[in-house]
Amino acid sequence: MYITGGASTARNCLKNLLPFHAKNNMSQVVTLEVNNGIATITINRPDKLNALNKDVFAALNLHLNEVANNAAIKSAIITGAGPKAFVAGADISEFHELSIDAAKALAKAGQDTFFTIENSSKPIIAAVNGFALGGGCELAMACHFRIASTNAKFGQPEVNLGLIPGYGGTQRLTQLIGKGRAIELLISAAVIDAATALQYGLVNYVVPQEELLAKATALLTQIGTKAPLAVGACIAAANQAFAPENKGYTAEVDAFGACFATEDMEEGTTAFLEKRAANFQGK
């Protein structure tokens, strides 16, 4: 069952079950390692190109809680296991048979998890190694900034499924690269390479894949020499420039849910799972 109560509810429910060291062993779909105050959170489903599913979200919420509450952790890196993908998207097999309300709850829970990342007072960098598509691009954009390997690819291809991004992608992509470019990517389902992402301002750096984590670690080590309260205040103040009170995130949840009542969504997701081209009818 998908956790629909948001990141805070999910963390609180899980927090009451087991001590952290036991919870950390209950699933390896997301791993956490800490070195010199820097946590590395790795989405660990390389055989599925690290696709997001309910287990990934549950484990990610656990680890974000540890980052927030462990005084020994000063900052974090989020990355994906293997050389091919950061996160190649959501697990579409979980989308079938969802009602509109269930789809909206799914989107809201995903948004809440990504708000937890965005609003963390501790810096969180996305180290993007390969595909960051759909929910993976949304996850990367929720981080405070992004570093890409030369083989990274970014995109929001949800319209290929008769859907829209549901985890904040319509909002953060527009914030990061501007309305014109964002709408083009959203409605064309185009995928851009790392060099284009750098040009657009979607990422801060592009480095060879073997240097990706070292670059992220070096940046967080430098940031770790600064005043922690001031760093957190900078993050909070910058986030206020794009506060969710603008209703855009709510509009995204509603539109995402409405897509689940369309024949196009059923055709798009079925075609994806059957590995064939979709035949959309605008219904």
N, C-alpha and C positions, 0 to 999 in steps of 0.2 A: 504494500500500500504506500502511496506517495505521501510524504509528510507535507500537509497543507497548511500548517499553522504558522509558517514563516520561520526564519532562521532562529529567532529568539525562542519560540515555542519548541522547535526541534531540538535545540541545544539543551533546553531545560529538561525535556523529557528524557533525553539520553543521559544527561548528567546525573540523574538520580538512580540510574541502573547499576553502574559499575565505576570503580575508580579508574582514573585515566589510563594507567598502564594496561589494564585489562581491556578497556574499550579500544585502545590502540591496536590490540591484537585481534579484535573480532572481525576485522576486514582489512584486506590489503588493497582495496580498490583505490584508496588514496593513502599515501604514506607521508610520514612527518619525520624529518631529521633536523637536529639542531646542532650547529657548530658555531662557536664564538658569538653566540647571541643571535645568529641568523637562522631562521627556520626555513627549510625547503619543503614545500608541500608539493607532492608529485601525484598527478592523476595517473593511475597505474592500471590501465586496461589497453595495453599496446596492441593486442590482438583485435580490439574493436576500435582502433585509432583513438582510444581514450574518450569515447563517447560518454556524454553525461546521462546517467540514469538515476533512479531513486536512491540506490545504494551509494553512488558517488556523492550525491547531495548530502545524504545523512553523514557520511564520513567527512566530507568537506566542512560541514557545520561543526562537527566535533573538533577538528583541527583548528578552525578559526577561533573557537572558544578557547583552546589551549594557547594560541598566539595572544589573544586578548588578555588572558588572566595569568599567564606565566611571566613573572617579572624578569626571568632570565632571558626571555625572548625580546629582542629589541626591534626586529624587523623580519620580513618574510619574502620568500620567492615562491611564486606558483609556476609550475611547469608541467610538462607531460612526459610520460615514460616513452623511451624509444626515439629513433631518429626521424620518424615520419610525421608525427602529429603532436601538437600541443593538446588540443581537443578538436576533433573533426566535426562536432555537432552534438545534438541530442540523440538519444536512442529512440528512433522513430517507432520502433515496435511497441513502445509504451504509450503511443498516442492513439492507437486504435481503440474504438469503443468509448472514448471519453465524451461525456456530456459537455455542454457549454459551461455549466458551473464547475465541473471537474477541471476543464481546461483552464478556466480563469483562476482556479485555486492553484493549479500547477504553475501558471505564469507568476502569480503573486508570490508563491513560495520561492521560486527561482529569483525573482526580483529582490526579495528580502535577504536571501543569502548574499546576493551581489551587493546590496546596500551595506551589509556587514563588512564586506571587503572595502568598499569605497569609503565608508565612514570610520574605518580603523584609524586610531591615533598613531599606530605604528606603521611605518611605510611598508607597502606590499607592492612588489614589482612582478609583472608577468614576464617570464623568460620564454618566448614563443619559438618553439623548435618544430617547424613544419606547419601542418594545416591548423588554422584557427578559423573554423567556419561555424556559422550559426551560433549555437550556444557557446562554442569555444571562443569565437570573436567577442561575444558579449562578456564572457568571463575575463578575457584579457582587458577589455575596455573598462571593467569595474576596478581593475587594479590602478594604482596611483600613476604609474606610467609603464611603458612597455619597451622591452628590448627584443629584437627579432634576430634569428639566425638567417643566413643568406637564402636558405631554402624555405623560409616561412611564406605562407599564403593566407590571405585574409578575405573574408566575405560573409555576407548575410544572404544565403541562397534560399530562404524560406518560401519565396514566391513560387519556386519550382514545385513546392508541395501544396500549393494553395493556402499558404499560411503567411504570417508575418513574424518577425522576431517577437518573443514574449518576455525575455529576461532583461529588458532595458535597452535593447539594441537600437531601436528607432530613436531613442533619446540621446544615448551616449555617442553614437556615431555622428549624429548631427552636431553635438557639442564639440567633438574632436576635430572633424574635418570640414564642417560647414554644411549648410542646407543643400546646396546644389549637388555637391559630390555625394553627400549621404543619400539623397533621394535617388540619384543615378544608380548607386550600388544596391540600394534596397529594392528597386523595382526592376533592375536588369539581372540581378543575381550574379553579377560579375565578380570574379575572384581576382584580387590584385596581389602582386608579388611584394617582397620586402622592400625593394627599392622604391616602388610606388607608394607603399605605406609610409616610408620615411618622407618622401616628397609631400604627401598629404598631411603629415603631422600626426599620423596614427601611432607611429612608434618614435622613440627618441634616438635609438641606435640600431644599426645593423652590423652584425659581426659574424665571423665564421662559426659554424655550429659548435665546433670543439672549444670555442672561447666564450660561449653564451653564458654559462653559469659563473665563470670566472669574472666576466664583465659585471654581471648582476651583483655578485658578492663584493667586488671592488667598490661599486657605487654605494651599496648599503653599508660597507665598512666606513666609507667617508662620511655618509650621513650619520652613522653611529657616533661620530665624534662631536656632533652638535647637541644642543640642549633638547632633551626629549620632549619637554612640555611645549617648547617653541615649535618644534617640528610638528607635533600634533595640532597645535593651533593654526599653523600654516595650512595643513590639510583641511581642517574644519572650515577655515575662512574661504579657501579656494572652492570647496564644495558648495558653499552658499551662493556662489555665482550661478549655479545650476540646480538650485534647490527643487525637490520634487513637488513643491506646492504649486508648480506651474500646471499640474494636472496631466502632463504628458504621459507619465508612467501609468496613471489610472486609465487613460484613453487607450494605451497600448494593451493593457490587460483585457479591457472590454472588447477591443477589436480582435485580439488573439482568440478569445473565447467564441466570438461570433463566427470566426472562420470554421469552427468545428461543426457548424450547422450547414455548411455548404457541401454540395456534391463535388466541387473542385478539390476540397481538402481530402475527401475520401478517395478521389481518383489520384490525387498527387501522392499521398502517402502509400497507397496501394501500388502505384507504379514504381515508386522508389524501392519498396520492399521486393517487388517482382523484377526489378532491374530492367525496366522498360521505359520508353518515353510516355509522359502523361498526355492525355487528350482532354484538355480543359474546355468546358462548355460555358463558363461564366454563370454557373448556377450554384 
